[in-house]
Amino acid sequence: KTQAGVIIKQNMEGNVMGQLMKPKIDFAFKEIMGDSEVRKGFLSAVLKINPESIKETKIIDTFLRKKHKKDKLGILDVRILMDDGTEIDVEIQLIKFIAWEDRTLFYVSKMITEQIKEGEDYSKIKKCIHIGVLDFELFKDTREFYSSFHLMEDKRHTVYSDKIEFHVIELPKLPKELKENSSDLLLWAKFLNAEKEEEFEMLAKKNLYIGKAYDKLQVISMDKKKQLEYTARQKAILDYNQLMKEFTEAGREEGLREGEEIGLKKGEELGLKKGEELGMVYAYYDMNLDTKEIAQKMQLTEGEVTDIIRNREMDKKVNK
C-alpha cells in the first residue's frame, strides 16, 4: 500500500467513508493537481520534458469557469503557471462537445491576449498550452490516444511560432493492457481513467509521481467535505450527460424522419448529424440560453434556431 494507507476509510466518528474518487471527475483532478510534485510529474509526461527541469509551478484562476453566465455545469479546469512564464490550461471533458476544437482555440487565444496590455511589446507574450483530457473520441483518422499540435509550415514543417500548443488525450482509445516499456504519458492516462483500487496500486508502483497522485487521491477521498463536493459535481456531470443524451436521441429521430424523403442511407447520415445538432440546441435552450447565444455556439442563424425550437414546441403539443 502507498503512504496514505489502507483504502477502507473511516472518519472521526467511525463512519465508513465513500470509495476512491475517480481522477477523471474534474473536481478530483483539480484537487490532485494541487500538489506541486504531482503537477510536475503530469506535465513532464504530457510535454515530454525532464521533470527535474520543471523548477516551479503554481495554480492560477482556481474558480469554476462558466461556459456561459446561465450555464449550470461550468468548466472546472486547472490553470498552471510555469517558472518560465508558460501558461497551461488543463481541462477534462467527459461528454462529447461538437465545437471542442473551436472552444479550445478561443480559450488559448484569450490566454495570449490577457498577457499584454495596450501599447506593450508583443515580445512579452509567453507560450500558452492547452491540454485536453477527453472521455470521447475526437479524431476519427487515428487510433492513437495522444495527439499534439503546433503552428508550422505544411510541407517544410518550419515552426511559425512556438507560443501555442494543443495536446489531446482521448481516454476511450487507451489500450486495455500495458506493456513493459509503456510511456509515462500512457501510465498517467491509465491512472486518470482508472476506477479500481488494484489499478491505482499497480500504476502507483510504476511511476513515482503517479504514486504521489495516488497518495493525494486517497487523502482527499477521506475528507468528508471534499467527498460531498465531489459527489455534487459528479451528479451535475451525470445529469448533464443524461440530458444531452436524451436531446440528441430526440433530435436524431427527427432527423431520420426528415431524411426518409431522400432515401434510407442518406436519411441515416442526416439523422445522425441532425440529431447531434438538434440535441445541442434543445439542451442549450433548456439551460435558458437565448436564441442569439445558441446560434453563436452552434454556428447557426437565429432564424434556424427559432425554427428548431418552434417545431419542438409544436411536436410537444401534438404528442400531448
C-alpha positions as CSV (number, residue, x, y, z in Angstrom):
1,K,0.0,0.0,0.0
2,T,1.1,3.6,-0.5
3,Q,1.8,6.1,2.2
4,A,-1.8,7.3,2.6
5,G,-2.7,3.8,3.9
6,V,-5.5,1.3,3.5
7,I,-8.5,2.3,1.4
8,I,-11.1,1.3,3.9
9,K,-11.6,4.8,5.3
10,Q,-13.3,5.9,8.4
11,N,-13.9,9.4,9.7
12,M,-13.5,10.6,13.3
13,E,-16.9,9.1,14.3
14,G,-16.0,5.8,12.8
15,N,-18.3,6.0,9.9
16,V,-17.1,4.3,6.7
17,M,-16.3,6.9,4.0
18,G,-17.1,6.5,0.3
19,Q,-14.9,4.8,-2.2
20,L,-12.0,6.4,-4.0
21,M,-12.8,9.4,-6.2
22,K,-12.4,9.0,-9.9
23,P,-9.5,11.1,-11.1
24,K,-11.2,12.0,-14.4
25,I,-14.0,13.8,-12.5
26,D,-12.7,17.3,-12.8
27,F,-13.2,18.1,-9.1
28,A,-10.9,15.2,-8.1
29,F,-8.4,16.0,-10.8
30,K,-8.1,19.6,-9.7
31,E,-7.6,18.6,-6.1
32,I,-4.8,16.1,-7.1
33,M,-3.1,18.8,-9.2
34,G,-3.0,21.0,-6.1
35,D,0.2,19.0,-5.3
36,S,3.3,20.6,-6.9
37,E,5.1,17.2,-7.3
38,V,2.0,15.7,-9.0
39,R,1.8,18.7,-11.4
40,K,5.5,18.2,-12.2
41,G,5.1,14.6,-13.0
42,F,1.9,15.0,-15.1
43,L,3.3,17.9,-17.1
44,S,6.6,16.3,-17.7
45,A,4.8,13.2,-19.1
46,V,2.5,15.2,-21.4
47,L,5.1,17.7,-22.6
48,K,7.9,15.1,-22.8
49,I,10.4,17.0,-20.7
50,N,12.6,16.0,-17.8
51,P,10.6,16.5,-14.6
52,E,13.7,17.9,-12.9
53,S,13.8,20.7,-15.4
54,I,10.5,22.0,-14.0
55,K,11.6,24.1,-11.2
56,E,8.4,25.6,-10.0
57,T,4.7,25.6,-11.0
58,K,1.7,27.3,-9.4
59,I,-2.1,27.1,-9.8
60,I,-3.8,30.3,-11.1
61,D,-7.5,31.1,-11.6
62,T,-8.8,28.5,-9.2
63,F,-12.5,29.3,-9.7
64,L,-15.3,27.4,-11.5
65,R,-15.4,29.0,-15.0
66,K,-18.7,29.0,-16.7
67,K,-19.2,28.5,-20.5
68,H,-21.9,31.0,-20.1
69,K,-23.4,33.0,-17.2
70,K,-26.5,30.8,-17.2
71,D,-24.6,27.6,-17.6
72,K,-25.5,25.2,-14.7
73,L,-22.4,22.9,-15.2
74,G,-19.5,25.2,-15.9
75,I,-15.9,24.2,-16.5
76,L,-13.6,23.2,-13.7
77,D,-10.2,23.5,-15.4
78,V,-6.7,23.7,-14.0
79,R,-4.6,26.8,-14.9
80,I,-0.9,26.4,-14.3
81,L,1.9,28.9,-14.5
82,M,5.4,27.6,-15.1
83,D,8.6,29.2,-13.8
84,D,9.5,30.4,-17.3
85,G,6.1,32.2,-17.7
86,T,4.4,29.5,-19.8
87,E,0.7,29.2,-19.1
88,I,-1.0,25.8,-19.3
89,D,-4.7,25.2,-19.2
90,V,-5.7,21.6,-18.4
91,E,-9.3,20.6,-18.9
92,I,-11.2,17.3,-18.6
93,Q,-14.3,16.8,-20.8
94,L,-16.4,13.8,-20.2
95,I,-19.1,14.3,-22.8
96,K,-18.7,14.9,-26.5
97,F,-18.5,18.6,-27.4
98,I,-19.2,19.3,-31.0
99,A,-17.1,22.5,-31.2
100,W,-14.3,21.3,-29.0
101,E,-11.5,22.5,-31.3
102,D,-13.1,25.9,-31.7
103,R,-13.6,26.3,-28.0
104,T,-10.0,25.4,-27.1
105,L,-8.7,27.7,-29.8
106,F,-10.8,30.5,-28.3
107,Y,-9.5,29.9,-24.8
108,V,-5.8,29.8,-25.8
109,S,-6.3,32.9,-27.8
110,K,-7.8,34.6,-24.7
111,M,-4.8,33.4,-22.6
112,I,-2.5,35.1,-25.0
113,T,-4.4,38.4,-25.2
114,E,-4.7,38.6,-21.5
115,Q,-0.9,38.7,-21.2
116,I,-0.3,42.1,-22.7
117,K,-1.9,45.5,-22.3
118,E,-2.4,48.1,-24.9
119,G,0.9,49.6,-26.0
120,E,3.1,46.8,-24.7
121,D,5.7,44.9,-26.7
122,Y,4.4,41.7,-28.4
123,S,7.7,40.0,-27.4
124,K,6.3,39.8,-23.9
125,I,4.0,37.1,-25.0
126,K,4.7,33.7,-23.3
127,K,3.9,30.3,-24.5
128,C,0.3,29.1,-23.9
129,I,-0.6,25.4,-23.9
130,H,-3.9,23.6,-23.7
131,I,-4.1,20.0,-22.5
132,G,-7.5,18.3,-23.1
133,V,-8.3,15.0,-21.5
134,L,-11.4,13.7,-23.3
135,D,-13.7,10.8,-22.4
136,F,-14.8,10.7,-26.0
137,E,-13.2,10.2,-29.4
138,L,-12.3,13.4,-31.2
139,F,-10.2,12.3,-34.1
140,K,-11.6,9.5,-36.4
141,D,-8.5,9.2,-38.5
142,T,-6.3,7.5,-35.8
143,R,-6.4,5.0,-33.0
144,E,-3.6,6.8,-31.2
145,F,-4.8,8.0,-27.8
146,Y,-2.5,11.1,-27.8
147,S,-2.1,13.9,-30.3
148,S,-0.1,17.1,-30.2
149,F,-0.4,20.2,-32.4
150,H,1.9,23.1,-33.1
151,L,2.0,26.0,-35.6
152,M,4.2,25.1,-38.5
153,E,4.5,25.2,-42.3
154,D,2.6,22.4,-44.1
155,K,5.5,20.9,-46.2
156,R,8.7,22.0,-44.6
157,H,7.4,21.8,-41.0
158,T,9.1,25.1,-40.3
159,V,7.8,26.3,-36.9
160,Y,5.9,29.6,-37.4
161,S,5.6,30.2,-33.7
162,D,6.2,28.0,-30.6
163,K,3.8,30.2,-28.5
164,I,0.8,27.9,-28.9
165,E,0.5,24.1,-28.4
166,F,-2.5,21.8,-28.1
167,H,-2.3,18.4,-26.5
168,V,-5.2,15.9,-26.6
169,I,-5.6,12.7,-24.7
170,E,-8.6,10.5,-25.8
171,L,-9.3,8.1,-23.0
172,P,-11.6,5.7,-25.0
173,K,-8.6,4.9,-27.2
174,L,-6.4,3.6,-24.4
175,P,-5.0,0.1,-24.8
176,K,-6.5,-2.4,-22.4
177,E,-3.1,-3.9,-21.5
178,L,0.1,-2.2,-20.6
179,K,3.5,-3.2,-22.0
180,E,6.8,-3.3,-20.1
181,N,8.0,-0.2,-21.9
182,S,4.8,1.8,-21.6
183,S,5.4,5.5,-21.6
184,D,4.8,7.8,-18.6
185,L,2.1,9.5,-20.6
186,L,0.2,6.2,-21.1
187,L,0.6,5.4,-17.4
188,W,-0.9,8.8,-16.5
189,A,-3.7,8.4,-18.9
190,K,-4.5,5.0,-17.4
191,F,-4.4,6.5,-14.0
192,L,-6.9,9.2,-14.9
193,N,-9.2,6.6,-16.4
194,A,-8.8,4.1,-13.5
195,E,-11.6,3.3,-11.1
196,K,-10.5,0.2,-9.2
197,E,-8.0,0.1,-6.3
198,E,-5.9,-2.6,-7.9
199,E,-5.4,-0.4,-11.0
200,F,-4.3,2.5,-8.9
201,E,-1.9,0.3,-6.9
202,M,-0.3,-1.1,-10.0
203,L,0.2,2.3,-11.7
204,A,1.5,3.9,-8.5
205,K,4.3,1.3,-8.4
206,K,5.3,2.1,-12.0
207,N,5.8,5.8,-11.7
208,L,7.0,7.9,-8.7
209,Y,4.8,10.9,-9.5
210,I,1.7,8.7,-10.1
211,G,2.4,7.2,-6.6
212,K,2.2,10.8,-5.2
213,A,-1.0,11.4,-7.1
214,Y,-2.5,8.2,-5.7
215,D,-1.5,9.3,-2.2
216,K,-3.3,12.6,-2.7
217,L,-6.3,10.8,-4.2
218,Q,-6.6,8.7,-1.1
219,V,-6.3,11.7,1.2
220,I,-9.0,13.7,-0.5
221,S,-11.2,10.7,-0.7
222,M,-11.1,10.5,3.1
223,D,-12.2,14.1,3.5
224,K,-15.9,14.3,4.2
225,K,-16.4,17.8,2.9
226,K,-14.5,17.1,-0.3
227,Q,-16.5,13.9,-0.8
228,L,-19.7,15.9,-0.6
229,E,-18.3,18.4,-3.2
230,Y,-17.1,15.6,-5.4
231,T,-20.5,13.8,-5.2
232,A,-22.3,17.0,-6.1
233,R,-20.0,17.6,-9.0
234,Q,-20.3,14.1,-10.2
235,K,-24.1,14.2,-10.1
236,A,-24.1,17.5,-12.0
237,I,-22.0,15.9,-14.7
238,L,-24.1,12.8,-14.9
239,D,-27.4,14.8,-15.0
240,Y,-25.9,17.0,-17.8
241,N,-24.7,13.9,-19.8
242,Q,-28.2,12.3,-19.5
243,L,-29.9,15.5,-20.6
244,M,-27.6,15.7,-23.6
245,K,-28.2,12.1,-24.5
246,E,-31.9,12.4,-24.4
247,F,-31.9,15.5,-26.5
248,T,-29.5,14.0,-29.0
249,E,-31.7,10.9,-29.4
250,A,-34.8,13.0,-29.9
251,G,-33.0,15.1,-32.5
252,R,-31.7,12.0,-34.2
253,E,-35.2,10.6,-34.6
254,E,-36.4,13.9,-36.0
255,G,-33.5,13.9,-38.5
256,L,-34.2,10.4,-39.6
257,R,-37.9,11.3,-40.3
258,E,-36.8,14.2,-42.4
259,G,-34.2,12.0,-44.2
260,E,-36.7,9.4,-45.3
261,E,-37.7,11.5,-48.2
262,I,-34.2,11.4,-49.7
263,G,-33.5,7.7,-49.2
264,L,-32.7,5.4,-46.2
265,K,-28.9,5.7,-46.3
266,K,-28.9,9.4,-46.7
267,G,-31.6,9.6,-44.1
268,E,-29.4,7.8,-41.6
269,E,-26.5,10.1,-42.3
270,L,-28.7,13.2,-42.0
271,G,-30.3,11.7,-38.9
272,L,-27.0,11.3,-37.1
273,K,-25.8,14.8,-38.0
274,K,-29.1,16.4,-37.4
275,G,-29.6,14.6,-34.2
276,E,-26.4,16.0,-32.7
277,E,-27.3,19.5,-33.9
278,L,-30.9,19.4,-32.6
279,G,-29.9,17.8,-29.4
280,M,-27.4,20.5,-28.6
281,V,-29.9,23.2,-29.5
282,Y,-32.6,21.6,-27.2
283,A,-30.0,21.3,-24.4
284,Y,-28.9,24.9,-24.6
285,Y,-32.5,26.1,-24.8
286,D,-33.4,24.2,-21.7
287,M,-30.3,25.7,-20.0
288,N,-32.0,29.1,-20.5
289,L,-29.7,30.4,-23.3
290,D,-31.5,32.8,-25.7
291,T,-31.6,32.2,-29.5
292,K,-28.8,34.6,-30.2
293,E,-26.4,32.8,-27.8
294,I,-27.4,29.4,-29.1
295,A,-26.9,30.5,-32.7
296,Q,-23.4,31.7,-31.9
297,K,-22.5,28.4,-30.1
298,M,-23.9,26.2,-32.9
299,Q,-22.9,28.4,-35.8
300,L,-26.5,28.7,-37.0
301,T,-28.6,31.7,-37.8
302,E,-31.1,33.0,-35.2
303,G,-33.9,32.1,-37.6
304,E,-32.7,28.5,-37.8
305,V,-32.6,28.2,-34.0
306,T,-36.0,29.8,-33.7
307,D,-37.5,27.3,-36.2
308,I,-35.9,24.3,-34.4
309,I,-37.4,25.4,-31.0
310,R,-40.8,26.3,-32.6
311,N,-41.0,22.9,-34.2
312,R,-40.1,21.2,-31.0
313,E,-42.8,23.0,-29.1
314,M,-45.4,22.1,-31.8
315,D,-44.4,18.5,-31.6
316,K,-44.9,18.6,-27.8
317,K,-48.4,19.9,-28.3
318,V,-49.3,17.3,-30.9
319,N,-48.0,14.4,-28.8
320,K,-49.9,15.5,-25.7
